[in-house]
Amino acid sequence: MVIMENVEKIIRFDQLWPRGNFPVMVRDTYQDEFAAAHAHDYIEIALVHNGRGTHLNHFKDGKVLANTIIKGDLFTILPGEVHSYANCKSYLVYNLCIGVDFFRTLYAEVVNLKYYGQFLTPERPAEINQLHLLPGRFSMAEEKLRRLAMALRSTSPSALLAVKLALTDFLFTVFDDDSGNWKLLESTFNDRLSQSIIQMEEHPERKFDLKTFARQAGMSCSGFSHQFKQVIGVPPGDYCLFLKLDKVRKLLENKSLSMTEVALNCGFSDSNYMIRSFKKRFGITPGNYRTNLLQIDR
């Protein structure tokens, strides 16, 4: 997408961790309100876990594309791509940094990932460079990063194998799953919209009422829906349904709950509708999903 030219700051991997045992590192970074345009000589995968801000992609022709980033967003910066940050507030992000030569050794394993072309190749489309992970998928990705960080600290003779396995597991979790929602660049943000998203994620079992959410945000229903889709990647009603289904998946681990009880706890008045929605979203019925869990536990 972009070549490192006329960039004041180029961050090199050996400057980040000159004595590292592996050409991979995981950092938990606090981002200042603004960060000047810069580039890397490594691959960076960013997973936002607190706060919000604006991420800007800079192009050779002078064009700048900006996008709001909030908790649960994931995006990539490839070597040579120029980017910066603005308007960051309480912004914390996991930065997974991968040396280019090391990443090439994983090519055979990762090239078949569903979203490899959209996120990990220089030819990827500029308009799509973010996923918003649902809370359940976010927690899984966060756990994979913790396991990778543990592998990076290992002194075992087989530590390199552990690093490769943990890294490919993380890449599979975020780039080969349909539980993420695409986000287009050039989205904007509203503080009251942020509160709506937080309410939805904290209480997915509550009934979705577009008029109430729009009124609380001081917006029309159409304006709320439009801005919500820009920031999250899907309409608000769809997002609420995805959150309910994500909670269903968690409650299915409690094998003492009936399907009706799971449905009611997740805000479904009809277990049949829950079952149809779950299968459409995940490609498997809740009953079969629970059966698979039982087989794993044995």
C-alpha positions in Angstrom: 0.0 0.0 0.0 2.7 2.5 1.0 6.4 2.7 0.7 8.6 4.2 3.4 9.6 7.5 1.8 10.1 10.9 3.4 8.9 9.6 6.8 10.6 11.3 9.7 10.4 8.3 12.0 10.9 4.7 11.0 10.7 2.2 13.9 12.8 -0.9 13.4 12.3 -4.2 15.2 15.8 -4.3 16.7 15.1 -1.0 18.3 12.1 -2.4 20.2 13.8 -5.4 21.6 17.5 -5.6 20.6 18.3 -8.6 22.8 15.1 -10.5 22.1 15.4 -14.3 21.6 12.7 -14.3 18.9 11.7 -12.0 16.1 8.3 -11.7 17.7 7.1 -9.6 20.6 3.9 -8.7 22.4 3.6 -5.2 24.0 0.8 -3.7 26.1 1.0 0.0 25.0 -0.5 3.2 26.3 -0.9 5.6 23.4 -0.6 9.3 24.0 -3.3 11.6 22.6 -1.4 12.1 19.4 1.3 10.2 17.6 3.2 11.6 14.6 3.2 9.7 11.2 5.7 6.9 11.2 6.4 3.5 9.6 7.8 0.1 10.7 10.1 -2.4 9.1 8.0 -5.2 10.7 4.4 -6.5 10.7 2.2 -5.1 13.5 -1.2 -6.4 14.6 -3.0 -4.1 17.0 -5.8 -5.2 19.3 -7.5 -2.4 21.2 -8.4 -3.3 24.8 -9.4 0.1 26.3 -10.4 3.6 25.3 -10.7 5.0 21.9 -9.0 7.2 19.3 -8.5 7.8 15.6 -6.1 5.8 13.5 -4.9 7.5 10.3 -3.4 5.8 7.2 -1.2 8.0 5.1 -0.6 7.4 1.4 2.1 8.5 -1.1 -0.4 10.7 -3.0 -1.1 12.7 0.1 -4.4 11.0 0.8 -5.2 10.3 4.5 -7.9 7.8 5.6 -9.1 8.0 9.2 -11.1 5.6 11.3 -12.4 5.5 14.8 -10.9 2.7 17.0 -12.5 1.4 20.1 -12.1 -1.6 22.4 -12.4 -4.8 20.4 -11.0 -3.4 17.2 -8.2 -5.2 15.5 -6.1 -3.8 12.6 -2.7 -4.4 10.9 0.2 -2.2 9.8 2.5 -3.8 7.3 6.2 -2.9 6.7 6.5 0.5 5.0 2.9 1.6 5.7 2.7 5.1 7.2 0.2 5.7 10.0 -0.5 8.0 12.9 -2.9 8.5 15.8 -5.1 11.4 17.0 -7.7 12.1 19.7 -6.7 9.1 21.8 -8.4 8.8 25.1 -7.5 6.2 27.7 -6.2 4.2 24.8 -4.5 0.9 25.5 -3.6 -1.6 22.8 -1.8 -4.9 22.5 0.8 -4.6 19.8 1.9 -7.9 18.3 5.1 -7.2 16.3 6.5 -9.8 13.9 9.7 -9.8 12.0 9.2 -10.1 8.2 11.7 -13.0 7.7 10.2 -14.9 10.6 6.7 -14.4 9.3 7.7 -15.8 5.9 8.6 -19.1 7.6 4.9 -19.4 8.6 3.6 -18.7 5.1 2.6 -22.3 4.3 0.5 -22.4 7.5 -1.1 -18.9 7.4 -1.7 -18.3 3.6 -5.0 -20.2 3.7 -6.5 -18.1 6.5 -9.8 -16.8 5.4 -8.8 -13.1 5.8 -5.1 -13.4 4.9 -5.5 -11.4 1.8 -7.4 -8.6 3.5 -5.0 -8.1 6.3 -1.6 -9.6 5.7 -0.6 -8.9 2.1 0.7 -5.6 0.6 -2.0 -5.8 -2.1 -4.9 -5.7 0.4 -7.6 -3.2 -0.2 -7.2 0.1 1.6 -10.9 0.4 2.4 -10.9 -2.7 4.6 -8.3 -2.8 7.4 -10.3 -3.4 10.6 -12.3 -6.0 12.4 -14.4 -5.4 15.5 -14.3 -8.5 17.6 -17.4 -9.5 19.7 -16.6 -9.7 23.4 -16.3 -13.5 23.4 -14.0 -13.5 20.4 -12.0 -10.6 21.9 -11.5 -12.6 25.1 -10.2 -15.6 23.1 -7.8 -13.4 21.2 -6.6 -11.8 24.4 -5.9 -15.2 25.9 -4.0 -16.3 22.8 -1.8 -13.3 23.1 -1.1 -14.1 26.8 -0.1 -17.6 25.8 2.2 -16.2 23.1 3.8 -13.9 25.7 4.4 -16.8 28.0 6.1 -18.8 25.1 8.3 -15.8 24.4 9.6 -15.8 27.9 10.3 -19.6 27.9 13.9 -20.8 28.1 13.0 -24.3 27.0 14.9 -25.8 24.0 11.6 -26.2 22.3 10.6 -22.5 22.9 10.7 -21.6 19.2 8.1 -24.3 18.5 5.9 -23.0 21.3 6.2 -19.5 19.8 5.2 -20.6 16.3 2.3 -22.6 17.6 1.0 -19.8 19.8 1.4 -17.2 17.1 -0.4 -19.3 14.4 -3.1 -20.1 17.0 -3.7 -16.3 17.5 -3.7 -15.7 13.7 -6.2 -18.5 13.2 -8.5 -17.1 16.0 -8.7 -13.6 14.5 -8.3 -14.1 10.8 -10.2 -17.3 10.1 -13.5 -16.7 12.0 -16.8 -15.1 10.9 -17.4 -13.7 14.4 -15.6 -10.5 13.5 -17.3 -7.5 11.8 -15.7 -5.6 9.0 -15.3 -1.9 9.5 -14.8 0.6 6.7 -12.4 3.5 6.9 -13.5 7.1 7.3 -15.8 6.4 10.3 -16.5 9.1 12.9 -17.4 8.9 16.6 -19.9 10.2 19.1 -19.3 10.0 22.9 -23.0 9.1 23.5 -22.7 6.4 20.8 -19.9 4.9 22.9 -22.2 4.6 25.9 -24.8 2.8 23.7 -22.2 0.3 22.6 -21.1 -0.3 26.2 -24.7 -0.8 27.3 -25.3 -3.4 24.5 -22.1 -5.3 25.4 -22.7 -5.3 29.2 -26.4 -6.4 28.9 -26.9 -8.4 25.7 -30.0 -10.0 27.1 -31.9 -6.8 27.1 -34.4 -6.1 24.4 -33.1 -3.9 21.6 -35.0 -0.7 21.1 -33.6 1.5 18.3 -35.7 4.5 19.3 -34.5 4.4 22.9 -30.8 4.1 21.9 -31.1 6.9 19.3 -32.9 9.2 21.7 -30.2 8.6 24.4 -27.5 9.4 21.9 -29.4 12.6 20.8 -29.7 11.3 17.2 -32.4 10.3 14.8 -32.9 6.5 14.3 -31.5 6.7 10.8 -28.5 8.8 12.0 -27.8 6.5 14.9 -28.0 3.4 12.6 -25.7 4.9 10.0 -23.0 6.1 12.5 -23.2 2.8 14.5 -22.5 0.8 11.3 -19.6 3.0 10.4 -18.0 2.5 13.8 -18.9 -1.2 14.5 -19.2 -2.6 11.0 -22.8 -3.9 11.2 -26.2 -2.4 12.0 -27.1 -2.0 15.7 -29.9 -4.6 15.6 -27.5 -7.2 14.1 -24.8 -6.4 16.6 -27.3 -6.9 19.5 -28.2 -10.3 18.1 -24.6 -11.3 17.7 -24.0 -10.3 21.4 -26.9 -12.5 22.5 -25.6 -15.4 20.4 -22.2 -14.9 21.9 -23.7 -15.2 25.4 -25.6 -18.3 24.3 -22.3 -19.9 23.4 -21.0 -19.2 26.9 -24.1 -20.5 28.7 -24.0 -23.7 26.7 -21.0 -24.6 28.7 -23.3 -24.8 31.7 -24.7 -28.3 30.9 -27.4 -28.1 33.6 -29.3 -25.4 31.7 -32.0 -26.4 29.2 -32.2 -24.8 25.8 -35.3 -22.8 27.0 -33.4 -21.5 30.0 -30.4 -20.5 27.9 -32.8 -18.7 25.5 -34.5 -16.8 28.3 -31.2 -15.8 29.9 -30.0 -14.4 26.6 -33.0 -12.4 25.8 -34.8 -14.8 23.4 -38.5 -15.3 24.0 -38.4 -18.4 21.8 -35.8 -21.1 21.9 -36.6 -22.1 18.3 -35.6 -18.6 17.1 -32.4 -18.8 19.2 -31.6 -22.2 17.6 -32.2 -20.9 14.1 -30.2 -17.8 14.7 -27.3 -19.7 16.3 -27.0 -22.1 13.4 -27.1 -19.3 10.9 -24.3 -17.4 12.8 -22.0 -20.3 13.7 -23.0 -23.1 11.2 -24.0 -25.5 14.0 -27.0 -26.0 16.2 -26.7 -25.2 20.0 -27.3 -28.8 20.8 -24.5 -30.1 18.5 -22.2 -27.3 19.9 -22.9 -28.5 23.4 -22.4 -32.2 22.4 -19.0 -31.2 21.0 -18.1 -29.6 24.3 -19.1 -32.8 26.2 -16.9 -34.9 23.9 -13.9 -32.5 24.5 -14.4 -32.7 28.3 -14.3 -36.5 28.4 
